[in-house]
Amino acid sequence: MLDAVLVRKKKQEYQDEEARFEREFFLAQPAMYQEYMKKKEENREAGNEGVTWLTPSSVEEAEQLLEVFGDIEAQLKPSKQELEQTQQLAQFLGQADLFNGINIDEMREDV
């Protein structure tokens, strides 16, 4: 319960600070404020509202991030066996299309 109250308080403080910033920005630089609001609206429409973009603080951190993303990409890539299975399934389904025009009900087995 206390956590919820603290989160709401911090959110309200952030909104108040943002409103104060925008008010002062509008008074000091009206032309730049218009560009700021246009960019803010574009972010809202793109779904990036509230997203904070960060850059790595060091070369080592950047290398670690590249390694992590490389690992993720390797895990998402299908293996050679999965590719072969997909190709075999596609070939089977292609052959199954040969039977599309045949009415199975008309077929019967003469004994």
C-alpha positions as CSV (number, residue, x, y, z in Angstrom):
1,M,0.0,0.0,0.0
2,L,2.8,2.4,0.9
3,D,4.6,1.5,-2.4
4,A,1.5,2.5,-4.3
5,V,1.3,5.8,-2.5
6,L,5.0,6.5,-3.1
7,V,4.7,5.6,-6.8
8,R,1.7,7.9,-7.2
9,K,3.5,10.7,-5.4
10,K,6.6,10.4,-7.6
11,K,4.4,10.3,-10.7
12,Q,2.6,13.5,-9.6
13,E,6.0,15.2,-8.9
14,Y,7.2,14.2,-12.3
15,Q,4.1,15.6,-14.0
16,D,4.3,18.8,-12.0
17,E,8.0,19.2,-12.9
18,E,7.2,18.6,-16.6
19,A,4.4,21.1,-16.6
20,R,6.7,23.7,-14.9
21,F,9.4,23.0,-17.5
22,E,6.9,23.4,-20.4
23,R,5.5,26.6,-19.0
24,E,8.9,28.2,-18.6
25,F,10.0,26.8,-22.0
26,F,7.0,28.4,-23.7
27,L,7.7,31.8,-22.1
28,A,11.4,31.7,-22.9
29,Q,11.4,30.2,-26.4
30,P,8.0,30.0,-28.1
31,A,9.4,28.8,-31.5
32,M,11.4,26.0,-29.9
33,Y,8.5,25.2,-27.7
34,Q,6.3,24.6,-30.8
35,E,9.0,22.2,-32.2
36,Y,9.2,20.4,-28.8
37,M,5.4,19.9,-28.7
38,K,5.4,18.7,-32.3
39,K,8.1,16.1,-31.5
40,K,6.3,15.2,-28.3
41,E,3.1,14.5,-30.2
42,E,5.0,12.4,-32.8
43,N,6.4,10.3,-30.0
44,R,2.9,9.9,-28.5
45,E,1.5,8.8,-31.9
46,A,4.4,6.4,-32.5
47,G,3.8,4.8,-29.0
48,N,7.2,6.0,-27.7
49,E,5.7,8.2,-25.0
50,G,7.6,7.7,-21.7
51,V,10.4,5.8,-23.4
52,T,13.9,6.9,-22.4
53,W,16.6,6.2,-24.9
54,L,19.9,5.5,-23.4
55,T,23.4,5.0,-24.9
56,P,26.1,2.9,-23.5
57,S,28.4,4.8,-21.1
58,S,31.6,3.0,-22.2
59,V,33.0,0.9,-24.9
60,E,32.9,-2.2,-22.7
61,E,29.2,-1.7,-22.1
62,A,28.6,-1.3,-25.8
63,E,30.5,-4.6,-26.5
64,Q,28.5,-6.4,-23.9
65,L,25.3,-5.2,-25.4
66,L,26.4,-6.3,-28.9
67,E,27.3,-9.7,-27.5
68,V,23.9,-10.1,-25.8
69,F,22.1,-9.1,-29.0
70,G,24.2,-11.5,-31.0
71,D,23.3,-14.3,-28.6
72,I,19.6,-13.4,-28.9
73,E,19.9,-13.3,-32.7
74,A,21.6,-16.7,-32.8
75,Q,18.8,-18.2,-30.6
76,L,16.1,-16.8,-32.9
77,K,17.7,-18.1,-36.1
78,P,16.3,-21.5,-37.1
79,S,18.8,-24.4,-37.0
80,K,19.8,-26.3,-40.2
81,Q,17.6,-29.2,-39.1
82,E,14.5,-26.9,-38.6
83,L,15.1,-25.5,-42.1
84,E,15.3,-29.0,-43.6
85,Q,12.1,-30.0,-41.8
86,T,10.3,-26.9,-43.1
87,Q,11.5,-27.6,-46.7
88,Q,10.3,-31.2,-46.4
89,L,6.9,-30.1,-45.1
90,A,6.6,-27.6,-48.0
91,Q,7.4,-30.4,-50.5
92,F,4.9,-32.7,-48.9
93,L,2.2,-30.0,-48.9
94,G,3.1,-29.3,-52.6
95,Q,2.6,-32.9,-53.4
96,A,-0.7,-33.0,-51.4
97,D,-2.0,-30.3,-53.7
98,L,-2.0,-32.9,-56.5
99,F,-5.0,-34.6,-54.8
100,N,-7.1,-31.4,-54.5
101,G,-9.3,-32.1,-57.6
102,I,-10.1,-35.7,-56.6
103,N,-13.4,-36.5,-55.0
104,I,-12.7,-39.2,-52.5
105,D,-16.4,-40.1,-52.1
106,E,-16.5,-41.3,-55.7
107,M,-13.6,-43.7,-55.1
108,R,-14.4,-47.1,-53.9
109,E,-12.6,-50.3,-53.6
110,D,-14.0,-53.2,-55.7
111,V,-13.6,-56.5,-54.0
